[in-house]
Amino acid sequence: MPCTPSRPLIESGILLASITAVALNVFFNGASRDTSAAAHAARQADAHQA
C-alpha cells in the first residue's frame, strides 16, 4: 500500500487525540472573540509573580 502524506497523521493516536480534544473544546465552550478575560487573567498572573 502506498504511503500518502496524511498517513502518519492518521495513524498517530496522540495527534488524533489532541486534535479531537481541541475540536471538542471549541464545540462545547465556543470560540470567543472577546479577549478581555484572557488579558485580565494575564495581568493577574503577572501581579502574583512580582
TORMARDO-589680 format. One line per 10 residues: number of its first residue (from 1); for each residue x, y, z of C-alpha. Coordinates in nm, 4 decimals, padded with zeros to 6 digits. Example, Ala and Ser with C-alpha at 12.3 -4.5 7.8 and 13.67 -1.06 7.14 Angstrom:
1 = 01.2300:-00.4500:00.7800  01.3670:-00.1060:00.7140
//
This chain:
1 = 00.0000:00.0000:00.0000  00.1477:00.3392:-00.0954  00.2334:00.5870:00.1771  00.0250:00.9022:00.1431  00.1289:01.2299:00.3093  -00.1646:01.2120:00.5522  -00.0994:00.8530:00.6628  00.1392:00.9391:00.9522  -00.1128:01.1948:01.0774  -00.3991:00.9485:01.0713
11 = -00.2024:00.6683:01.2374  -00.0705:00.8849:01.5213  -00.3005:00.8288:01.8177  -00.1531:01.1144:02.0203  -00.2012:01.3608:01.7362  -00.5569:01.2468:01.6703  -00.6403:01.2701:02.0406  -00.5040:01.6247:02.0666  -00.6902:01.7408:01.7546  -01.0093:01.5819:01.8868
21 = -00.9613:01.7500:02.2256  -00.9223:02.0927:02.0645  -01.2229:02.0381:01.8391  -01.4441:01.9275:02.1290  -01.3242:02.2192:02.3414  -01.4229:02.4667:02.0702  -01.7527:02.2857:02.0163  -01.8583:02.2766:02.3815  -01.7069:02.6055:02.5018  -01.7331:02.8074:02.1834
31 = -01.4661:03.0177:02.0228  -01.4860:03.3552:02.1919  -01.3779:03.6724:02.0159  -01.3675:03.8650:02.3438  -01.0096:03.8587:02.4716  -01.0642:04.0845:02.7717  -01.0935:03.7887:03.0118  -00.7645:03.6450:02.8884  -00.5942:03.9836:02.9222  -00.7312:04.0211:03.2755
41 = -00.6050:03.6735:03.3728  -00.2618:03.7558:03.2316  -00.2454:04.0786:03.4341  -00.3404:03.8876:03.7495  -00.0756:03.6239:03.6836  00.1890:03.8941:03.6362  00.0806:04.0645:03.9601  00.1167:03.7402:04.1567  00.4693:03.6771:04.0272  00.6030:04.0151:04.1316
//
